[in-house]
Amino acid sequence: MRVFFAQFDSVIGDLDGNCRRIREACDAARAAGADIVLTPELGVCGYPPLDLLERADFLDASEAAALGLADASRGLCLCVGAAMPNHPSGDRPARNAGIVFADGVRVATGIKRLLPTYDVFDEDRYFASGDLPCVFDVAGTRVGLTICEDAWAHADDDLGGLGLRRYACDPIGDCVAAGARLVCNLSASPFEVGKPRRRLALLSAQARRHDVPIAYCNLVGANDALIFDGRSLLVGQDGVPRALGPAFCEAHFLASPTNSQASIMPEPTDVADAHDALVLGIRDYVNKCRFQDVVLGLSGGIDSALVCALAAEALGPEHVTGIAMPGPYSSEGSVIDAKALAQGLGVRLETIPISRVFRVFCDDLEVPLQGVSGVTEENLQARLRGTVLMAWSNRTDSLLLTTGNKSELAVGYCTLYGDMNGGLAVIGDLPKMWVYALSEEVNARAAASGRVPPIPRSTLDKAPSAELRPNQTDQQSLPPYPVLDAILEHWVVERRSVDEIVAAGFDEALVRRIVRLVEVNEYKRRQAAPVLRVTRKAFGGGRRVPIARRLP
């Protein structure tokens, strides 16, 4: 059995474009002598289509586009993922389907049986679940078809540590019981740091458990906040990988369960994976939203430096503009660092001071506000910078990137309608210490390729500061970032209680203060730009907390 993997980057709603990519994959598969072609989950319409699935015209068009691919299966078997109307009509509008064609004829249709509703997933809102295994014959082999979450079910206690979930049915086991000697899985599995290891481990465990090879075709690309890393793979019935697809890029490759063991490349570090995920996330968001250029504020600090470096890699430096906006409390060193970064990356830098207009605002507000000072004065500077950046965005049709990190976003150390302005929060899921780690990764990659590291050492070494008052540093308002990040990991990601965090060795008063800051600033995060997701729990659709409530 020669399996052809079409790991491609689908665009939500681009039915014609996605189907064209599938046809190109079929042409390549025929030339390679493949028996069966696998595509990602919902490859025809893109994943996740969200409330588009509530439109009957969208579902009809998706089904028609998928059925129109029948002729692409001449001389082979083709498995495509598509959204289809739920007929007869039920309480869910759609079905998440895998449609199987062979020699121009539709031979089977599998409906996704397990519909995830945790974290970023809300599939039970839209889809009716299937209740039968999908099996068919290819080149004399009985093949079973499953879709994404269908592969994550288990009934054995010894598999629980792999991140599998208990469900009432076992789709892989049902396919094997129906005679399948190869199980295929069409997937759109979002990336998060550490997940590729778990994914490979669980598919290997499932193959051993059911004594069947598993061919897994995963989506690659980014759609809104979600990033998909690809890494399609084939594992033998012994759980040993026979083929491993590349990460964060499109790929066509051919594999067979009888292949020798796949060459295992050195596994990327989590930092390297997060870097590559964010580069892909920026590129796809900008391109799929039909922008060409981006703009961001360059403060001379580490956060904006990292965002600028990632954007330059994703889009090319000619498509990135940084704007330095020195104010009354900006240090000379920060301006120098911003210029050095722009020069090192080759991006355009504009300098637009805000001190004069800041003084005008302060003078005009002096009487009605009975003085401008404290947080009001600090936020006024941030909002003036936000206004400058939005003006540049409007005038040049450039997408504004926000530069705040997860630690700041968590505790509200950011200004609504100021530095939170923008269309994409690039590092909004990176804790502060990860920002430093990825910045070092950027410099290390540059050095390894013979280039001068673009992020100045002074930017990496100096104390973080918003520079909104004299001699300000972040640690005047926040605990040291290693401590803050650890508490946030416990509260936001691990969802531990205050008592559990204190028992882990943290000061109770500090924990309660940080927890309250996180919870009281939910109203800010609800208005934030989409955050590129790289951890198990990002701010956004995967964390839904009421704003109006009693706080802990």
C-alpha positions as CSV (number, residue, x, y, z in Angstrom):
1,M,0.0,0.0,0.0
2,R,1.6,3.2,-1.2
3,V,0.2,6.2,0.7
4,F,0.6,9.7,-0.6
5,F,0.4,12.6,1.9
6,A,-0.9,15.9,0.6
7,Q,0.0,18.2,3.6
8,F,-1.1,21.6,2.4
9,D,-2.2,25.0,3.7
10,S,-5.9,25.4,3.1
11,V,-7.6,28.8,3.2
12,I,-11.0,29.0,4.9
13,G,-13.7,29.6,2.4
14,D,-11.4,29.3,-0.7
15,L,-13.2,26.3,-2.1
16,D,-11.7,26.7,-5.6
17,G,-8.2,27.3,-4.4
18,N,-8.3,24.4,-2.0
19,C,-9.7,22.0,-4.6
20,R,-7.0,23.1,-7.0
21,R,-4.3,22.1,-4.5
22,I,-6.0,18.7,-4.0
23,R,-6.0,18.2,-7.8
24,E,-2.3,19.1,-8.0
25,A,-1.6,16.6,-5.2
26,C,-3.5,13.8,-7.1
27,D,-1.4,14.6,-10.3
28,A,1.7,14.2,-8.2
29,A,0.4,11.1,-6.6
30,R,-0.3,9.4,-9.9
31,A,3.2,10.3,-11.1
32,A,4.6,8.7,-8.0
33,G,2.6,5.5,-8.3
34,A,0.5,6.0,-5.2
35,D,-2.5,3.9,-4.3
36,I,-4.2,6.4,-2.0
37,V,-4.1,10.1,-1.4
38,L,-4.7,11.6,2.0
39,T,-5.6,15.3,2.6
40,P,-6.2,17.2,5.9
41,E,-9.4,17.5,7.8
42,L,-11.9,19.8,6.1
43,G,-9.3,20.4,3.5
44,V,-11.9,21.5,0.9
45,C,-13.4,24.3,3.0
46,G,-10.5,25.1,5.5
47,Y,-10.4,24.6,9.2
48,P,-11.9,25.8,11.4
49,P,-14.8,27.4,9.5
50,L,-16.7,28.3,12.7
51,D,-20.1,30.0,12.1
52,L,-19.7,29.7,8.4
53,L,-21.1,26.2,9.1
54,E,-24.4,27.8,10.1
55,R,-24.8,29.0,6.5
56,A,-26.7,26.6,4.3
57,D,-25.2,28.1,1.1
58,F,-21.7,27.5,2.5
59,L,-22.4,23.9,3.3
60,D,-24.0,23.3,-0.1
61,A,-21.0,24.8,-1.9
62,S,-18.5,22.9,0.3
63,E,-20.2,19.6,-0.5
64,A,-20.5,20.4,-4.2
65,A,-16.8,21.3,-4.4
66,A,-15.8,18.1,-2.7
67,L,-18.0,15.9,-4.9
68,G,-16.5,17.7,-7.9
69,L,-13.2,16.1,-7.1
70,A,-14.3,12.7,-8.1
71,D,-12.6,12.9,-11.5
72,A,-9.3,13.7,-9.7
73,S,-9.2,10.2,-8.4
74,R,-8.6,8.5,-11.8
75,G,-6.2,5.7,-11.3
76,L,-6.1,6.0,-7.5
77,C,-8.1,6.4,-4.3
78,L,-8.6,9.9,-2.9
79,C,-9.7,10.8,0.7
80,V,-10.8,14.4,1.1
81,G,-12.2,16.3,4.1
82,A,-15.2,18.5,3.7
83,A,-18.1,20.0,5.5
84,M,-21.5,18.7,4.4
85,P,-25.1,19.6,5.2
86,N,-26.6,17.4,7.9
87,H,-29.4,15.6,6.0
88,P,-31.8,14.7,7.3
89,S,-31.9,17.9,9.2
90,G,-31.1,17.6,12.9
91,D,-30.1,19.9,15.7
92,R,-26.6,20.4,14.2
93,P,-26.3,22.0,10.7
94,A,-23.3,20.1,9.4
95,R,-21.3,16.9,9.2
96,N,-17.5,16.7,9.3
97,A,-16.9,14.2,6.5
98,G,-14.2,12.3,4.9
99,I,-15.2,11.4,1.3
100,V,-13.5,8.6,-0.5
101,F,-13.3,8.4,-4.3
102,A,-11.8,5.6,-6.4
103,D,-11.3,5.8,-10.1
104,G,-13.8,8.7,-10.4
105,V,-16.5,7.1,-8.3
106,R,-17.5,7.9,-4.7
107,V,-17.1,4.7,-2.8
108,A,-17.5,5.7,0.9
109,T,-18.2,8.6,3.3
110,G,-16.9,8.6,6.8
111,I,-18.4,11.1,9.4
112,K,-16.3,12.3,12.3
113,R,-17.4,10.4,15.4
114,L,-15.7,12.3,18.2
115,L,-16.3,16.0,18.3
116,P,-14.0,17.9,20.7
117,T,-15.4,20.6,22.9
118,Y,-12.4,21.5,25.0
119,D,-10.0,24.4,24.8
120,V,-10.2,26.0,21.3
121,F,-12.6,23.3,19.9
122,D,-16.3,23.8,19.8
123,E,-17.3,21.1,17.2
124,D,-20.4,19.9,18.9
125,R,-21.9,23.3,18.3
126,Y,-21.9,22.7,14.5
127,F,-21.5,19.0,13.7
128,A,-23.6,15.9,14.0
129,S,-21.4,13.0,15.0
130,G,-21.1,9.8,13.0
131,D,-22.0,6.4,14.5
132,L,-20.4,3.9,12.2
133,P,-16.9,3.0,11.1
134,C,-15.9,3.9,7.6
135,V,-14.0,1.0,5.8
136,F,-13.3,0.4,2.1
137,D,-10.9,-1.5,-0.1
138,V,-7.8,-0.1,-1.8
139,A,-5.3,-2.3,-3.8
140,G,-6.5,-5.4,-2.1
141,T,-6.2,-3.9,1.4
142,R,-9.1,-3.1,3.8
143,V,-8.7,0.5,4.9
144,G,-10.4,2.4,7.7
145,L,-10.9,6.2,7.7
146,T,-11.0,8.3,10.8
147,I,-10.9,12.1,11.3
148,C,-8.6,13.9,13.8
149,E,-10.1,13.5,17.3
150,D,-11.2,10.0,16.3
151,A,-7.5,8.9,16.9
152,W,-7.4,10.5,20.4
153,A,-9.8,8.1,22.1
154,H,-8.7,5.4,24.5
155,A,-10.1,2.9,27.0
156,D,-6.8,1.8,28.5
157,D,-5.5,3.4,31.7
158,D,-1.9,3.1,30.4
159,L,-2.6,5.4,27.5
160,G,-4.1,8.2,29.6
161,G,-0.7,10.0,30.1
162,L,-0.4,10.6,26.3
163,G,-3.2,13.2,26.4
164,L,-5.9,10.8,25.0
165,R,-9.4,11.2,26.2
166,R,-12.0,8.7,27.2
167,Y,-15.0,8.4,24.9
168,A,-17.9,6.0,24.6
169,C,-16.6,4.6,21.4
170,D,-13.2,3.8,19.9
171,P,-13.2,4.7,16.2
172,I,-9.8,3.1,15.4
173,G,-10.8,-0.1,17.2
174,D,-14.1,-0.2,15.3
175,C,-12.3,0.2,12.0
176,V,-10.1,-2.7,12.9
177,A,-13.0,-4.8,14.0
178,A,-14.6,-4.1,10.6
179,G,-11.5,-5.6,8.9
180,A,-9.2,-2.6,8.4
181,R,-5.5,-3.5,8.0
182,L,-4.6,0.2,7.6
183,V,-6.2,3.1,9.4
184,C,-6.0,6.6,7.8
185,N,-6.6,9.8,9.7
186,L,-7.4,13.2,8.2
187,S,-6.4,15.8,10.7
188,A,-6.3,19.5,11.6
189,S,-4.4,19.3,14.9
190,P,-3.3,22.7,16.1
191,F,0.2,23.2,17.3
192,E,1.3,23.9,20.8
193,V,4.7,23.6,22.4
194,G,5.3,19.9,23.2
195,K,2.3,18.6,21.3
196,P,4.3,17.0,18.4
197,R,6.0,14.7,20.8
198,R,2.7,13.7,22.4
199,R,1.0,13.2,19.0
200,L,3.7,10.9,17.7
201,A,3.7,8.9,21.0
202,L,-0.1,8.5,21.0
203,L,-0.3,7.4,17.3
204,S,2.5,4.9,17.9
205,A,0.7,3.6,21.0
206,Q,-2.6,3.3,19.1
207,A,-0.9,1.4,16.3
208,R,0.6,-1.1,18.8
209,R,-2.6,-1.3,20.7
210,H,-4.7,-2.2,17.7
211,D,-1.9,-4.0,15.7
212,V,-2.5,-1.8,12.7
213,P,-0.5,0.8,10.7
214,I,-1.8,4.4,11.0
215,A,-1.4,7.0,8.2
216,Y,-1.9,10.5,9.6
217,C,-2.2,13.5,7.3
218,N,-2.2,16.8,9.2
219,L,-3.0,20.4,8.2
220,V,-0.2,22.9,7.9
221,G,-0.6,26.7,8.0
222,A,-2.3,29.2,10.2
223,N,-5.9,30.4,10.4
224,D,-6.5,33.3,12.7
225,A,-5.1,32.4,16.1
226,L,-4.5,28.7,15.4
227,I,-1.2,27.4,13.9
228,F,-0.9,23.9,12.4
229,D,2.5,22.3,12.2
230,G,1.9,19.5,9.6
231,R,4.2,16.7,10.6
232,S,2.1,14.1,8.8
233,L,3.4,10.6,9.5
234,L,3.0,6.9,9.0
235,V,3.6,4.5,11.8
236,G,3.8,0.7,11.4
237,Q,1.7,-1.7,13.4
238,D,4.7,-2.0,15.7
239,G,4.4,1.7,16.4
240,V,7.7,2.5,14.7
241,P,7.6,5.5,12.4
242,R,7.9,4.6,8.7
243,A,7.7,8.2,7.4
244,L,7.7,11.6,9.1
245,G,6.6,14.7,7.2
246,P,8.2,18.2,7.7
247,A,7.1,20.8,10.1
248,F,5.6,24.2,9.3
249,C,5.7,23.8,5.5
250,E,3.6,22.2,2.8
251,A,4.8,18.8,1.6
252,H,4.0,15.9,-0.7
253,F,5.5,12.6,0.2
254,L,4.9,8.9,-0.5
255,A,5.2,6.1,2.2
256,S,4.3,2.6,2.9
257,P,3.8,0.5,6.1
258,T,6.5,-1.8,4.7
259,N,9.0,1.0,4.5
260,S,12.1,0.7,6.7
261,Q,12.2,2.8,9.8
262,A,12.1,6.5,9.0
263,S,15.2,8.5,9.6
264,I,14.6,10.4,12.8
265,M,16.0,13.9,12.5
266,P,17.2,15.7,15.7
267,E,14.1,17.0,17.4
268,P,13.8,20.8,17.4
269,T,13.8,22.4,20.8
270,D,10.5,23.9,22.1
271,V,11.9,27.3,21.6
272,A,12.8,26.6,18.0
273,D,9.3,25.2,17.4
274,A,7.7,28.2,18.9
275,H,9.8,30.5,16.7
276,D,8.9,28.7,13.5
277,A,5.2,28.6,14.5
278,L,5.1,32.3,15.0
279,V,6.8,33.0,11.7
280,L,4.2,30.9,10.0
281,G,1.4,32.4,12.0
282,I,2.4,36.0,10.9
283,R,2.9,35.0,7.3
284,D,-0.4,33.3,6.9
285,Y,-2.4,35.9,8.9
286,V,-1.0,38.7,6.8
287,N,-1.4,37.0,3.5
288,K,-4.8,35.4,4.1
289,C,-6.1,38.8,5.3
290,R,-4.8,40.3,2.0
291,F,-2.2,42.6,3.5
292,Q,1.3,43.0,2.1
293,D,3.0,45.2,4.8
294,V,3.0,45.4,8.5
295,V,3.9,48.2,11.0
296,L,4.8,48.1,14.6
297,G,6.1,50.4,17.3
298,L,9.9,50.0,18.1
299,S,10.6,51.0,21.6
300,G,14.1,49.7,21.9
301,G,12.8,47.0,24.2
302,I,12.9,43.2,23.9
303,D,9.2,42.6,23.0
304,S,9.1,44.9,20.0
305,A,12.6,43.7,18.9
306,L,11.4,40.1,18.8
307,V,8.2,40.9,17.0
308,C,10.1,42.9,14.4
309,A,12.6,40.1,13.8
310,L,9.8,37.5,13.4
311,A,7.9,39.7,11.0
312,A,11.0,40.4,8.9
313,E,11.6,36.7,8.6
314,A,8.0,35.9,7.8
315,L,7.4,38.6,5.2
316,G,10.8,40.0,4.2
317,P,12.3,43.1,5.7
318,E,11.0,45.3,2.8
319,H,7.5,44.7,4.1
320,V,8.1,45.8,7.7
321,T,8.1,49.3,9.0
322,G,9.1,50.1,12.6
323,I,8.2,53.4,14.2
324,A,10.1,54.9,17.1
325,M,8.1,57.3,19.1
326,P,10.3,58.8,21.8
327,G,8.4,60.6,24.5
328,P,9.4,62.7,27.5
329,Y,10.8,59.7,29.4
330,S,12.4,57.8,26.6
331,S,16.1,57.0,27.2
332,E,18.7,57.7,24.6
333,G,19.8,54.1,24.8
334,S,16.3,52.9,23.7
335,V,16.3,55.1,20.6
336,I,19.8,53.9,19.8
337,D,18.7,50.2,20.3
338,A,15.7,50.7,18.0
339,K,17.9,52.1,15.3
340,A,20.4,49.3,15.6
341,L,17.7,46.7,15.4
342,A,16.2,48.2,12.3
343,Q,19.6,48.4,10.6
344,G,20.4,44.8,11.6
345,L,17.2,43.5,10.2
346,G,17.1,45.8,7.2
347,V,13.6,47.1,8.0
348,R,12.4,50.7,7.5
349,L,12.5,52.9,10.6
350,E,10.6,56.1,11.0
351,T,10.9,58.4,14.1
352,I,7.9,60.3,15.2
353,P,8.3,62.0,18.6
354,I,5.2,62.4,20.8
355,S,6.6,64.8,23.4
356,R,5.1,68.0,21.8
357,V,1.6,66.6,21.3
358,F,1.8,65.0,24.8
359,R,2.4,68.5,26.3
360,V,-0.5,69.9,24.4
361,F,-2.8,67.2,25.7
362,C,-1.6,67.7,29.3
363,D,-2.2,71.4,29.1
364,D,-5.7,71.0,27.7
365,L,-6.6,68.4,30.3
366,E,-5.0,70.2,33.3
367,V,-8.1,72.1,34.3
368,P,-10.9,69.6,33.6
369,L,-9.0,66.7,35.2
370,Q,-7.4,68.9,37.9
371,G,-4.0,67.8,36.9
372,V,-2.6,65.0,34.7
373,S,-0.4,62.5,36.6
374,G,0.1,58.9,37.6
375,V,-1.5,56.2,35.5
376,T,-3.5,58.8,33.5
377,E,-0.2,60.5,32.4
378,E,1.4,57.1,31.6
379,N,-1.6,55.8,29.6
380,L,-1.9,59.1,27.7
381,Q,1.6,58.5,26.2
382,A,0.7,54.9,25.3
383,R,-2.5,56.0,23.6
384,L,-0.8,58.8,21.7
385,R,1.6,56.1,20.3
386,G,-1.3,53.9,19.5
387,T,-2.9,56.8,17.5
388,V,0.3,57.4,15.6
389,L,0.6,53.7,14.7
390,M,-3.1,53.5,13.6
391,A,-2.6,56.6,11.5
392,W,0.3,54.9,9.7
393,S,-1.7,51.7,9.3
394,N,-4.6,53.6,7.8
395,R,-2.5,55.7,5.4
396,T,-0.3,52.8,4.2
397,D,-2.7,49.9,4.3
398,S,-0.3,48.1,6.7
399,L,-1.4,45.7,9.3
400,L,-0.5,46.9,12.8
401,L,1.2,44.2,14.9
402,T,0.9,44.5,18.7
403,T,4.0,43.7,20.7
404,G,2.8,42.8,24.2
405,N,3.7,39.4,25.7
406,K,1.6,36.9,27.6
407,S,2.9,38.0,31.1
408,E,1.8,41.6,30.5
409,L,-1.5,40.7,28.9
410,A,-2.2,38.4,31.9
411,V,-1.9,41.0,34.6
412,G,-3.1,44.0,32.5
413,Y,0.4,45.6,32.3
414,C,-0.7,47.1,28.9
415,T,-2.9,50.1,27.8
416,L,-6.2,49.6,26.2
417,Y,-6.4,51.7,23.0
418,G,-2.7,52.3,23.3
419,D,0.0,49.6,23.0
420,M,-2.9,47.0,22.6
421,N,-3.9,48.6,19.3
422,G,-3.5,46.3,16.3
423,G,-4.7,43.5,14.2
424,L,-2.5,40.6,15.5
425,A,-0.9,39.9,18.8
426,V,2.2,38.1,17.7
427,I,3.7,37.2,21.1
428,G,0.6,37.4,23.2
429,D,1.0,33.7,24.1
430,L,4.7,34.0,25.0
431,P,5.6,34.5,28.7
432,K,8.3,37.1,29.2
433,M,11.1,34.6,29.8
434,W,10.1,32.9,26.5
435,V,10.5,36.2,24.8
436,Y,14.1,36.3,25.9
437,A,14.6,32.7,24.8
438,L,13.2,33.3,21.4
439,S,15.3,36.5,21.0
440,E,18.4,34.5,21.7
441,E,17.2,31.9,19.1
442,V,16.8,34.7,16.5
443,N,20.4,35.9,17.2
444,A,21.8,32.3,17.2
445,R,20.2,31.6,13.8
446,A,21.6,34.8,12.4
447,A,25.1,34.0,13.7
448,A,24.9,30.4,12.4
449,S,24.2,31.7,8.9
450,G,27.1,34.2,9.0
451,R,25.0,37.3,9.8
452,V,25.3,39.8,12.6
453,P,22.8,39.0,15.3
454,P,20.1,41.6,14.8
455,I,18.8,42.1,18.4
456,P,21.3,44.3,20.3
457,R,22.9,42.8,23.4
458,S,21.9,45.9,25.2
459,T,18.3,45.2,24.5
460,L,18.6,41.7,25.9
461,D,20.5,42.8,29.0
462,K,18.7,46.0,30.2
463,A,15.9,46.0,32.7
464,P,12.5,45.9,31.0
465,S,10.8,49.3,31.2
466,A,7.7,51.0,29.7
467,E,9.5,54.3,30.0
468,L,6.4,56.2,30.9
469,R,7.8,57.9,34.0
470,P,11.3,58.7,35.1
471,N,13.6,55.7,35.8
472,Q,10.7,53.3,35.5
473,T,11.2,49.5,35.4
474,D,8.7,46.7,35.1
475,Q,9.8,45.3,38.4
476,Q,8.6,48.4,40.3
477,S,5.1,47.1,39.5
478,L,5.5,43.4,39.0
479,P,7.5,40.6,40.6
480,P,10.6,39.3,38.8
481,Y,9.5,37.8,35.5
482,P,10.7,34.2,36.4
483,V,8.4,34.3,39.4
484,L,5.5,36.0,37.7
485,D,5.7,33.5,34.7
486,A,5.7,30.5,37.1
487,I,2.6,31.8,39.0
488,L,0.8,32.5,35.7
489,E,1.7,29.0,34.4
490,H,0.1,27.5,37.5
491,W,-3.0,29.7,37.4
492,V,-3.7,30.2,33.7
493,V,-2.4,27.0,32.1
494,E,-2.5,24.4,34.8
495,R,-5.7,25.9,36.4
496,R,-4.5,25.3,39.9
497,S,-6.0,26.9,42.9
498,V,-4.4,29.6,45.0
499,D,-3.8,27.1,47.8
500,E,-2.1,24.7,45.4
501,I,0.1,27.5,44.1
502,V,1.1,28.6,47.6
503,A,1.8,25.0,48.5
504,A,4.2,24.9,45.5
505,G,6.4,27.4,47.4
506,F,5.1,30.9,46.4
507,D,4.3,33.7,48.8
508,E,0.5,33.7,49.5
509,A,0.1,37.5,49.3
510,L,1.9,37.7,46.0
511,V,-0.1,34.8,44.5
512,R,-3.4,36.4,45.6
513,R,-2.3,39.7,44.1
514,I,-1.3,38.2,40.8
515,V,-4.5,36.1,40.6
516,R,-6.6,39.2,41.2
517,L,-4.7,41.1,38.5
518,V,-5.3,38.3,36.0
519,E,-9.0,38.1,36.7
520,V,-9.7,41.9,36.9
521,N,-8.1,42.5,33.6
522,E,-10.3,40.1,31.6
523,Y,-12.1,43.1,30.1
524,K,-8.9,44.2,28.4
525,R,-8.1,40.8,27.0
526,R,-11.6,40.6,25.5
527,Q,-10.8,43.6,23.4
528,A,-7.3,42.5,22.4
529,A,-6.1,41.5,19.0
530,P,-6.1,37.8,18.0
531,V,-3.3,36.1,19.9
532,L,-1.2,33.5,18.0
533,R,-1.5,30.3,20.0
534,V,1.6,28.3,20.9
535,T,0.9,27.0,24.4
536,R,-1.7,24.7,25.9
537,K,-3.8,27.6,27.2
538,A,-3.7,30.9,25.3
539,F,-5.8,34.0,25.9
540,G,-8.6,34.0,23.3
541,G,-11.2,31.4,22.3
542,G,-9.6,28.6,24.4
543,R,-10.1,30.5,27.6
544,R,-13.6,31.8,28.2
545,V,-14.0,33.7,31.5
546,P,-16.9,36.1,32.3
547,I,-16.0,39.8,32.8
548,A,-18.9,40.7,35.1
549,R,-18.5,38.4,38.1
550,R,-17.3,38.2,41.7
551,L,-13.5,38.0,41.7
552,P,-11.4,35.6,43.9
